[in-house]
Amino acid sequence: MASPTPQTLEQTEPRDPPGPVRDRLLDVVRSIAVVRVVLWHTWSWAWLSWIPAMPAMFFGSGALLEASLEKRGWWATVRRRTRRLLVPFWVYAAACWALMLAVGWRPDPADAVGWFVPLVDPVGSDATPGLWITLWYVRAYLWFVLAAGVLSWLLRRIGPAVIALAAAGTFALWRWQESGAEVPLELGDAVTYAAFVLAGMWYWQGGRLSRPASAVLAGLAAVAALWWWQRLGPVDGVVNRSYPLMVLAGTAGIGLVLLFRAQLAGVSGLTGRAVDLIGRRALTIYLWQGFGLVAAEWLVEPLEVPAALGAVLAIAVVAAVIVAAVIIVGPIEDLAAGRSQVRTWDRTAALAVPGVGLLLGSLLVPIDRSAPVDGPLSGQAVVARAGLVEDSTGGPDGGSLWEAGMTVADVVSTWAVHHTDVIDDVGLTRIEGAYAAPGGRTVEFAWGADEPVRSSSLDEPGTPLVDADDPMAWYSITKAATTTWLLRSVEAGVVALDEPIATWAPEIPNADRITLEHLARHTSGIPSELDTDFFTADPQADLAAYTGQPELLFEPGEGFAYSRIGYHVLGLVLERANATTWRTAMEELARASGTRLEFDEDTDPVDGVTDPDGHGYRGMLWASGGLMSTVSDGARFFQWMFTDGLSRESRELMTSFSSDPDWWYYGLGLMPLCPCEFEDDRLQASRYGVDGPDGSIAIDGDTGATVMLRPDSWFDTAGPVTELYELQQGILDALAASAT
């Protein structure tokens, strides 16, 4: 996330004479940083992170803390600063809890600690992350308030060299992290930003750099920052993901501030009044932007508007809520600081009405969070398919429905008659399908609620039943294609399944502990909770989410967590290992299989390049879900994959399913289509498949027959209807019978 902090967010009291007068530069720097923070949290554009708001704000905090220490001493400084921070924070916390409880959050007792004494990060409802995800800055600032006396003593004892030592500590911390150690975020923040707090203290004590020295410092730090980014990441270019990069970019920013100190300190007029306004209410702005972010997410994100318009609408909503908060709860800052000039309600409060209306509107938007959205996550289908294993050692064999000699059309018709209740429940009106029979004959078929089953062989002249200009989005079916590339790369000796990804992507957190097989089997430990929103995702954002929160759920190989991010990392590694792009690799697989595959970037391109290495891909789901095709091309592709595309050894690896229900019986990009049998620590099945929101693929490992189905609806409020797997079994049974 972005990098602000509420510490400098406070109104600084004038220094009692004698002593230096208030430094206008700090007000200006703080105001610029607060604005950048709000923009970053609203838009998350990578280039914004290169404006080092957090280093600037900690720099200002250091100066203000030093001023208080000189005037009052350490204990009085701690009491006054914590009171001025915690009173507004507790009011905000109460509002957050009210909303989070309303949307179903039920906290553990430990979750409350950070909301009362934010020496640890406050955490809250996953439905409203905008309310609490930024509050670690409150924790970071409070730590520095408590440590201010020690830091000031070190600075006076050692001199400005202690600033360089603190910065060096960040690089030592990075080396420790690269060795495989898990560095707590609290420790990383404390080490990284101590240098900027110390720099602010030194500045308040009268420390200055000449203009040439400031220019040299800014220039060298900027060059070093660019070098670090290009050589060591992060892959998405977001400065906040890397502690050393933050130090370098922040140093460049502070150098520029000192270089243009006179110009910044001389800000006046309308701009000066804006600086004063932001300064008086900086803490309120920082905290209550959270409600603006939630309102923007609930009101703007569901709109199908161009990205540029969406960005404008989002910042408008956030700004309106902030204005409302400044007017309604802003005076609490004055009360907390003991200032007598507390504004009472007056006619200007009318300005709060739009913001209050937007906030209430976001709460009243009818969002049924238990109901499926337009395209449910493919993971729901994975869970549903895994659940069938429990019975069959059990699964849907459909034997009671089918009779000997049935054709595929008979199977589909019988299934539809038998499951009218399911069809009505999910609103199913049409199924497009195709099967590649043993021997390679491909047939398309279609069923409609008010029409009989129709079929058309692609090997014979006729009108196709499936519109080639309306391809089916594969979503997570894509993972099986990416895994095919992985196994072909293993066959070619390019990579090994047990090879750590650090060989190819050392900048990825925990790269020395995660292997390619861990990624493909979802056993890497990368939390699935970090996957960004399904309809606004992109590979860079997904990797950035993991880079920003690199803690694993478990030691790689010792658990299971279905993770889209894992497949994006897998795609990145395979691109580097094979010296080609994922898209090129998929196009080569399509040519080898005699099919045509399309990509989500072709039908709905996004505004910018999204693949991590910037090769030009402009789609949302890439190696985890970016493929599309007609159902006939999909069926032919997977038949080729299980006949000529992979060796027998690779197919066995792909269909080596875990026997652990907590691991969802997952293989390498595929899942079993039972009936199944347990053998030792593996689940054995002769049929397999994988699903996406728009359809499903099934493969008969014995005959090579495949079938792809595209229902226009197959999810209810609980997830996908598993009767569709029964239909796949019946079709594969009919194909197997016709081949004998």
N, C-alpha and C positions, 0 to 999 in steps of 0.2 A: 504494500500500500504506500501511499504518499508519506511524507515525513514532516509533519508539523509538530508543535508541542505547545501546550497551553501555558507554559511557564512565562514566556515573554508576553504572554497573552494578557498580562495584568497591567493595570494602570500604575505607573511608577510615581511615587510621591516625590515632590520637590525636595532636594537636599537642603537641610538646615544650614544656614551660613554659620561659620565660614565653610568653604568648600566649593568644588566646581559646580557650575550651574547645570541644569538638566541638559543632556546631550540629545539634540534633535535627531542626530543620525540614527540613534537606536529606535526612535519612534518610526522613522521612515522604513528602516529595514524590517521591523516587526510587521508593519502594515503590508508591505510587499509580500512578505512570507505568508501571512494569513490568507491573502487573496490567492496566492499560488496554491496553498493547501486546499482551499475550497475547490478550485478548478481541477486539481489533481484527483481529489476524491470523487468529483462528479464525472470527469471524462477519462481519467487513467491513460492519457496519451503519454507515450514514453518520453517524448521530447520535453514535456513539462518537468520530468524528474531531474533534468539537467539544470534547472533553476534551483539551487540548493537551499530550499526553505528551512529544512530542519537544522543544518549547520548554522544558518544565519540566526535562527531563533534561539538556539543554545548559546550562540555567541552573545546575543542580547541578554539572555538570562544570566550568563556569567557576569556581565557588567552590572546588572541590577542587583544580583546577589552580593557582589563585592561592595556596592554602594551601601546596602543595608548592613553588612558586616561592619563597615567602617563607622556607621552611624550608631548602631544599636548593639553590636555583638552577636555571637552565634545563636544563643538560645532565644533571644527576642526576635531575631530574624526568622528562625524556624517557626515560632509561634504565629507571627504575623503572616508569613508567607503561606503556611498551611491553612490558616483560617481563611485567607483570601481565595485560596484554591478550593478548599473542601466545601465551603458553604454553597457556592454556585454548583459545584459538582454534585452534591447530595440532592439538590433540587432537580437537576437534570436526571440523576439516577432514579429518583422516584417516578418521574415521567416515563423513563425507559421501562421500568418494571411494570408499570400500569399497562403499557402497550404490549410488552412481551407476554405478560400473563394473559392478556386478552386474545392473543393469537395462538395460545396453547402451550406456551413455555412452562415447564415445570422444573425449576432448578433444584440441583442438589445443594445441601447446606454449604458445601465448599465453594459453590458458585457465588455465594453472597459476599465472600470475604473482600474481593476486589472492589465491590461497590460501596463498601463502608470505609475501608482503609486501603486505598489503591497503591499499596506497596507491591501488589501482584496485579496482573492484568485482569480487569473486569471482563467477564465472558457472559454471553447471553443467548438469546434464541437464534437458531439458524435461519429462521424466517425473516429476521431483521438485523443482519450483520452490520448494516450501516450505522446502527445505534452505538455499537460497542467496539467494532474492530479497530477504530482509531484511538481508543482510550489508553493504549499502552503508552502514549506520550505523556498522559497524566502521571502514570507510574514512573516513567523515566525522569520527569521533572522533579517529582517528589523525592526521588533518590538523590538528585543533585542538591536539593535544598538541604537535606540531612547531611550531605557530604561537603557542603560549602565551606565550613570552617577548616576542614583538613585540606581541601584543595587550595584555599587561599594561603594557608600556612606553607604548603609545599612551594607555591609560586614565589612567596616572599623569601623562602629559604634557598631555593635552587635557582630562581630566576626564570626567564622565558624558555630556558632549555627544557624545563619540565613539559612544555607544550609539545616539543618535538618527541620527547620520551613517550608521552601519552599517545601521540599519533603512531609511533613505532609499535606500541602495544597492539594496535589494531591489526597490523600486518603479522605480528607474532600470533595473534589469535586466529588469523586466517590460515596460517601454516598449520596450526594445531587442528583446525577444522578439516583441512585437506588431508591430514594424516588419518582421518576416520573418526575423530572425536566429535561427539554431539555437543555443540556449544549452546547453552541456554540463551534465549533471546535477551533476557535481562542482563546477562554478563556481556553479550555482544554490544548492546546499546550503551551500557555504562562505559566500556572501554573505548568505543568509537567516538562518542560525543563528549567525553571528558576533555579532549583536546580543544574543542570549541568553547566549552565553558571556561576553561583556563585562559583561552585567548581573550574572551570577553573580560575576565577579571584583570588580565594584564592591560587591556585597553583602558579600563576604568582607572587603573593605577597611574595612567599617564603614558603607557607604552605606545609608541608610534613607529610606523615605517615611513621612510621617505617615499615620494611618488615613484622614483625609479625602482626602489626596492619592492614596492607594492606591485608595480607592473611586471617585474621579473618573477615574483612569487606567483602571480596569477597566471602568467604565460607558461611557466614550467609545470605548474600543477595541472593546467588544462591539457597540455601535451601528454603528460603522464596519465591523466585520466582517459584520454582517447586511446592511448596505447594499451592501457589495461583492459579497456572494454573490448578492443579488437582482438586481443590475444587471450584473455581469460574470462570474458563474458561480463555480465550475464547475456544470454543469447537474445533476450528481448530488448536490450538496451536501456532497461529501467535501472537507474543509478541506485535506487533504494535496495536492490536485491544483493548488493555487494558492499560489505563494510569498508574494504580498502578503497573501492571506487567512490564511496560516499566521502571518505576523508579527502581524496584527491580533488573531486569536484567541489566539495565544500571549501577546501583551501583556496581553489581558484576563485570561488565566489566571494570569500572574505577578502581576498586580495583586491578584487575589483571594487568592493565596498570601500576599502581604505584608499584605493587609487582615486575614487571619485567622492571622497568624503565631503569636500566642500560643497559640491553641487547637490548631493543628497541632503546634507544638513540645511541647505538654503531653500528647501521646498516651501512654498507658501501659496497664497491664493486659494483657488478652489481645490487644488490637489492637497494643499496643506490642511484644509478643513476636513477633507476625506481621511487624511492620515490621523487627525485628532479623533474623528468619530470612530474609526476602526480601533485606535488605541484604547479608547474608553470602554469599548465593548468587545475586545479581542477574545476574552475567555468565553463570553456568551456566543460569539460567532463560531468559535472552534467547537464548542460542545454541541450546540443546537443545530449545526449543519447536519448532524446525524439524522434528525427527523426530516430534514430536507432530502437527504439521500434516500431514505425509505419512501417518502412521498413520490420522488422521481422514479424510483424503481417500480412502484405499484401503479403509477399513473401513466408514465411515458413509455416504459419498456414494452408493454403489451401493444402499443400502437405500431402499425406497420407503415413506418415513415422512413424516408431516406436518412442515412446516418447523420448528415449535417443538420437536418431539421431536428432530429432526435436530440442532438447535442445542445441545440439552442433551447429546446423545450425543457430539457433536463436542468440546465443552469438557471432557467427562469423559475422553475419550481423551487429549486434549492434556495435561490436568492429570496424568493417571496417568503419562504418559511423562516429564513434567517432574519429578515426584516421584522416579521411578526415576533420572533423570539427576542430580538433586541429591544423592542418597544415594551413587550409584556414582562419579560423576566430580566431584562438587562439591568434594571436598578438594583437587583440583588448583588451585583458586583460592588456597588457603592456601599451597601449595607455591610458586606463582608469586609470591606476595606476600612470601615469606620468613617466614611466620608459623610458629611452632613447634607450635601446637596443631592438628596434623593428625589428624583423626578416623580411626580404623582401623575395619575392618569389624566390626560387632557385630550384635546381634539386630534393631536397627532396620532393618537392610538388608532384612529381610523385606518392608518396605513397598514396596520396589522391584519385587517380583515382579509385581504387576498391570501396571505400566508396561512392564516388559521383555516380559511376555507379549503385550501389545497391539502392541508394536513388532514382535516376531517374528511375531505373527499377521498383521500387515499385509504382511510379506515373504512369508509362506507362502500368502496368498490366491491362488488360481489365476487370475491375470489374464494372458490371452494378448493382449499389446498389438499383435500383428500381425493378430489376428482381428477381424472386424466386431463392433460392439456392436449393441444392439437396433435402433438407427436410425442408420446410418452418415451421416457428413456429406454434404450434397448436393454439396460440392466434389469428392468422389470420382467422382460421376457426371459432373461437368463435365470432369474429367480424362479419363475413359473415352470420353466423346463426342468430345473433341478428338482422341484417339488414332485414331479412325476416319478422320479427314480425311486422314491420311497415306496411306491405301490407295486413296482413291477420288476426291479426285481420283481419291479412292477412298473408299468407304464402303459400307455394306450395302445393295445394291440388291435382294438376294433374288431376282434374276431366275430362278435355277435352280430355285427352289421353286414358283413360281406358274405356273399355266396360265391361258389365256384363259378368260374367263367365270366365274371363281371368285367366289363371294360372300364376304362378310366371314366368315361361319361356316366356309366352306371354307378360307379362309386360316388362321384360328385353328387349326382341326383339323390341317391339314397341318403347320403350324409345330410344334405339340405333338408330333406323331409324329416329325418330323425331329430334334427336339432333346430327346429323352428323357434323354440324358446330362446336359445342362445342367439340366434340370428336377430330376433326382435330386441333382445336385451342390449346388444351392442350396436344396433342400427345397421347391420350388414345388408347391403343391397346388391353387391357385385363382387365376384372373385375373378381376377385374371390369373391364369396359370400357364405353365409350360413344363413339359417333361422331356428329358433326353433319355430315350429308351436304351436298353442294352443294344449295342451295335451302332448307336449314334443317331438314330432317327429322332428328330425334334418335332414336337407337336405342341401347338398353342391351343388353349381351351378357355372358355369363358362361361360363367354361370351368372344369371341375373335373377332377382327375386320374382320377376314376371315373365321369364323366358326360359326355355329349356337349355341344357348344356350344348354349346356349339364347340367344334374343334376344327383345326386346320393344320395340316402337316406342312412344315416349312420346306420339305423335300419335294412337294408337289405344287403345281401352279394353283394359285388361288389368292383370295384376299386375306391378308393377315388380320387376325382378330385383335391384335395389340397395337396400339398407336406407338410407332417408333419415336415420335417426337415428344412423347410423355413418359420418360424413363422412370423407373422406380428407384427411389433413394434407398441405398443399401443400409445406411447407418452402420450398426455394429457388425453386419455381415462383412463389411470391409475388413474387419480384423482377421478373418480367415484368409483373405487375399494377401494382407500384409504378412501374415504368418507363412503363407506359401513362399513369398519372396525370402523370408528369413531362412526357411528350410532349403530352398534352392541355393542360397548363399552358403549354407553349411555344406551342402553337397559339393559346391565348387571350391571349398576350402578357404573361402574369404573370411568367414567368422566361425566361431564355435559357440554352441549353446551355453556352455559353462564359462564363457569368457566375460570378465568384468567389463562393464561399459566404459570404465575409465580409460580403456585402450583408445576409444574413439571420442568420448565426450567427457573429459576430465572435469569440466566446469559444472556438470550436473551434480547436485548434492548427493552424497553417499555413493558416488559412482564406483568406488573401489569395492563396494559390498554387494552391488546389484549386478546380476548377469542378464544376458539376453533372454534366457529361458524364464527367469523371474518375471521379466516384463511381459512376455508372451502368455504366461500362465496366471498373471495377476497376483503373483506371490512376492512382489518386490517390497511391499510394505508402504508404498506411496498411498496416502489416504484418498479414498474416493470422494470424501467430502470436499476436497480441493478442486474437483472438476467444476469449471465455471458453468454458468447457465447454458442449457442445451442449445438454445436458439440464438445466443449471442456469443458463443464460444469461438475461440480460434486457438491454434496451437501455441502461438507465442503467449497468449494470456494464460493458458493452462500451465505451461512450463514456468511462467512467472509466478503463478500461485504456489507451485511447489518450491521454487527457489526461495520465495519469501517466507515459506513455512516448511523447512526441510526435514522436520521430525518425521520419522517413520512410525507406522502403527505397530510394527513388529520387526524382528530381525528378518532380512530377506530369506525367503524359502521356508519360513516357519509359520506362515499364516496366509490368508487370502483376503484381498480387497479389490473388487472389480474397479478398474481405474482406466479412464480414458487417457489420463496423463501418461500412464505407463506405455501406451501404444504410441503416443507422440514421441516419447523418448526413444522407443524402439525404431520408429521411422527415421528419426534424426541419426541414430547410430548406423542404421543400414545405408542411409545416403552417404555418410562419410566413408564407411567401409567399402562400398561399391563404387564410389566416385561418380554417382549419378543421382538423379532426383527420384523421389518416391513416385511422382507422376510418370516419369519416363519408364520406371520399372513396371508400373501397372500397365502402361501402354504396350510394353514388350510382352507381358503375360497375355494381354488380350490378343496380340498378333499370333502368339504361339498357340492359343486356344481357338483361333478363328472366330473370335467374338469382338464386339464393340463395347468398350466400357467408357462411360462418361464420368464427369467429375462435378462436385457441387459448385466449384468455382465457375463452371461453364454456364450453369443455369441461373445461379444467384450469386454473382461475384460480390465480394465485399470491397470496401474502399481502398484497402492497403494490402501489401504483401503480408502473409500470415505464417509461412513456414519459418521455422526457427533460424535457419541459416540464410534466409532472404533470397531464395532462388527464384521467387516470382509467383508462388502459389497464392491464390486469393480466395480461399474457401474457409469454412468454419471447422470442418471435422477431419480433414487430411487423413493420415494413416490410420486413424481410429474409426472413421465413418464417412469418408468423402466420396465413395464410389456410387455410381448409378448405372442402370442398364435396363433393357427390356427383360421381362421374365424369361424369354427364350434364350437370350444371350447369357443371363445368369445361370440357367440350367446347364447350358453347354459349357460354360466356363468351369463350373464345379465338377462336371463329369470329366472334363479334360484333366483337371487338377488331380482327380483320384484314379486316373488311368495312365496318361502319358506325362502329366505335369510334374509328378513327384515320384521318387523311388519308393519301393515297398517299405524300406526302413523309415523314410520320412513320413509316410502315411501312418505307420505304426506309432511314431512319436506324436503325430498330430492327434491321434485318437487314443492316446494313453490317458485315460480320464482318472482323476483323483477319486478315491473311494470315500473321501471325507465330506459329509453333507455340508459342513461349515465352509468347505472350499467349492461348493456348488457343483461338484463333479466335473469341473472344467478341464479341458484338454489344452491344446495349442490352437486357440482361435475357434474351436468347435466344442459342442456339447453332445452327449449321447441322446439318441432317440430310442428309448427303451421299448421292448423288454431288454433287460441287461442282466449280467451276472457279475458277482464279486469274485475276484481272484487275487489273493494276497492283498496288496495295498493298492490295487488298481480296479477300476470298474471296466468291464468288457462289454462292448456293444457292437453289433454289426451294422447299425445304422446311426447316422449322426446328422447334426444340423446346427444352424445358428439363426438368430432372428434379429429383426429390426422393427421399428414402429410401423413401417409400411409393408412388411412382408416377412417371409421365412423361406429358408432353403433346407432341403432334406436330401441325404445321400445314402444309397444302399452300397455298403462297402463290398458286398459279395458280387453284385451284378454290375456295379458302375452306374446304375440308373440314378437320375437326380430329378427332383421336382422343385420348382420355385412357385410360391403362391403369393399373390398380391391382393388381399382383401381390402375393400375400401374402409373397413372398420373391424378391428378385432381386439380392442381393449375396452374393458368396463372399469368401474371405479376401483376394482381390486387388482387390475393389471390385465394381461392378455388372457383370452379364453383358450384354454388348453385343448379344446375340441378340435382346433385347427391341426394339431399334431396327429390326431386320430385320422383326419382326412389325408394327411401326408402318408401315414402308414398304409391306408387303404389303397392309395394310388401306387405306392411302391409294391404292395402285394400284387396288384393287378399286373404291373409291368413284369414282376418276377414270374408270375404264372404264364404270361404270354410268351416269355422267352424260353420256356421249357418245352 
